Amino acid sequence: MVQSWAGHEIIGRATNHTRRAYTTSGRDLLYSIRRLSAAPGSGCRPRAGGCDPFHVIQLANRALDHVYGASRHGTDGLITSRQWRAARYALRAGAERLAEDKRQILNQFRRTRYQLWRAWELKEMLRDLYRVVEPANARAHLTAWLRSASLSRIGPFVLLARQLRRHFGRVVAAVEWGLSNSRLEGINGKIRVIQRRGYGYPSPRSLASMIYLCLGGVTYAAH
């Protein structure tokens, strides 16, 4: 997968990638690393490592999925089966991207399924840490979020709060440094689509060529 080394700042993707970077980079580069952005539990040095925002929000979305999965579509007639299926998209989408019909579903959840709506609100509060909170206020905002999640009595978010509390300094560091590997994760996602779409490639070079063709910014105009 893609990994950035520019400017002595490493943006890693997973535990194995980070550890391999440490063991193969050489002692000089290893000790010159000042900032590192990786997923929680990736084994990076606490003094240099930040928890990557992409993976933190991914954990929040997984917690939200657990709450959604545990909340069954009832027969109260307040929401149709089709709306219930669309509700998952509404819950996962950012508040700023919600259409009016999706907002109505969430408003309905606030009245009839408060725990599910509260889980969505906690997810959005965590997103605000990276969207609207000033770096100087990151520590206070995260502290307030951890308190709210712990007191919510929503199991998946209580567990998430415990996990993020263990990495509190790293989560705040990523905000203060402004590091994120969201763009690299987007590229990795596109690479996986290219792999699936090709139904297999005869060699790594063939796959690499298709990646360069699709993601290299080359335009082709048919005549």
N, C-alpha and C positions, 0 to 999 in steps of 0.2 A: 504494500500500500504506500501511498504518498507520504513523504516525511520531509519536513523543512529544516534546514540547518543554517539559514541565513543569519548573519549578524550575531553568532554565538547564542541564538535563541532556538531551542528545539521544540517543535510541535509534533508530539508523538501520538500514536493512535491506541496502542494497547501495551500490556505488560511485556510481552515478548519483544515487541519492536523497541521499547525503551531500553530494556536490559541488553539487547543486542547492540544498540547504539553505544551504550556505555562500554561494553566489552570489546568492541571493534574500532572505536574512534581513536584510541591512542591516549596516553596519559596526558599529554599537553592539552589537547582539545577537551578532554574530560574535565580537567580542573579549570578550564577557562569558561565553561558553561555558566552563564549568569542567570538565565531564566529558562524554564521548561514548562510547557503546557501539555498535560496528558490526562487520561481518565483517572478517576479516583481508584486507588489501589494499584497504580501502574509501577510502583517501586522506585519513583524518582526521589532525589534527595529533598528532604523537607525544606531546607533553606533556599533551594533553587526552583522548587517545583510549584506549579499552580494547577488546580483542578480545572480542566478545560470546560468552558461554559456549555459547549455542545453536549458533552456527556452528562453534565449535571442536569440539564433540562431533559435529556433523554431518560434519566432515572425518574424525574418527576412525571413524565408522560407514562412511563411503565406503571408507576404507582396509581396514576389516574385510571389506566386501563383496568387495573385490578378492582378498583372501586366500581367502575362501570360494569365489569363482568359479574360482580357480586350483586348488582342491583338489577333484578329481573323486570322485564316489561310486564306491567300489571294489567288488570282488566278494569281499571277505574274509568276508562274512556277519556281520560284527559290527554292522552297522547297516542297516536296511531302507531301500528307496527312499523310503517315506513318512516315516521318521524323518529322512532326509537333507533332505527338503523342509522339515520342521518345524524342522530345526536352524538355519536362517537366522533364524527368529523368536527362537529361544533365544539366538543370538549377539547379535542387536540389542537384545534386552530387557535391562533393568537386572537385576543380580544379585538385588536385593531383590524382584523381581516374578516370579522363575522358579518354575514349578510343579515338583513332584518329578520328573516324567518328563523335563522339559527339563534339570534338573540332572543326571540320569543320562546324558543324551546328552553333555553337556559333560564329565562325568567320563570317559566313554568316549573322547572326543576327546583328553583329557589322556594316555591310555595309547596310543592308536593314531594320532592326528593331532596331535602336540604343537604344531606350528607354528600350526595353526588355534586350538587352545586358548590358546596364548600370545598370539595376536593379540587374542582376546577379553579376556584378562587385562589387556593393555595398555590396551584401551579402557576397562575398568572402573577401572583405576588413574587414568586421566585424568578420568573422571567423579568420582572421589573428591576431586579438586581443588576441585570445586564443591559436593560433598555433605557431606563430613566434615572436610575440612582447615580449620583455623583460618586466617583471613586472614594472621596474622603468620607462619604456616608455609608460605604459598603458594609463596614463592620457592624454598625448600628442596625442597618436594615436586615442583615442576615441574622443577627441576634434576635430581632423581633420576629422574623419568620420562623426560626427554630422554636421559639416559645409558642407561637400560634399553632404550628404543626404538631408539637408535642401535646398540646392541650385539646386538639381537635377530636381526639378519640377515634380517628380514622386510621386503622391499623397500618396500611401501606405508607401513609405519610408520617406516622410516628416512627416507623422503621427508617424511612428516608431521613428524618431529622436526626436520628442517632448516627446514621452513616455520615451525614454532612458535618455533624458536630465533631466527629473524629478528624475531619479534614478541614476544620474551620479556617485555619490560617492559609491553607492552600487555595480555598475557594475565594477568600478575600484577596489574596495575592493576584489571582488571575484577573480580577476586576481592576485592581490598581495598576497592573501592568498593561492591561488592554490586550491580552493575548487570547486568541481563539483559533481552533483548527476547523471551524465550521466550513470554510471554503474547501479545505482539503478533504473533509468528510463528504462534501458534495461531489467532489471529483471521484472519490472512491466509490460512492453510490452509482455514479454514471458508469464507472468501469465494470461494476458488477452487472449492470443492465446490459452492457456490451457483451459480456461473457455469456449471459443467458440467451440473448438474442441470437448469438452466433451458433448455439447448440454445439459448442466445441470448436477448437482451432487446431490445425495440424502441428503447430509449433508455437512456442512463446513469442517468436519474432512475428508471426502472423497476428497474434493478439495485440502485440505492441503496435504494429502498423495500423490496425483498426482503431486503436485508442488514439494514436496521433491524428488519424483521418477525422475522427469524430470530435475530438477535443482540442485539436491543434489550431483552431481558428481559420482553417483553410476553407474558402468558399469556392464553389464550382457552379458555373452558369452553363446550363445546357443550351446548345445551339441547334 
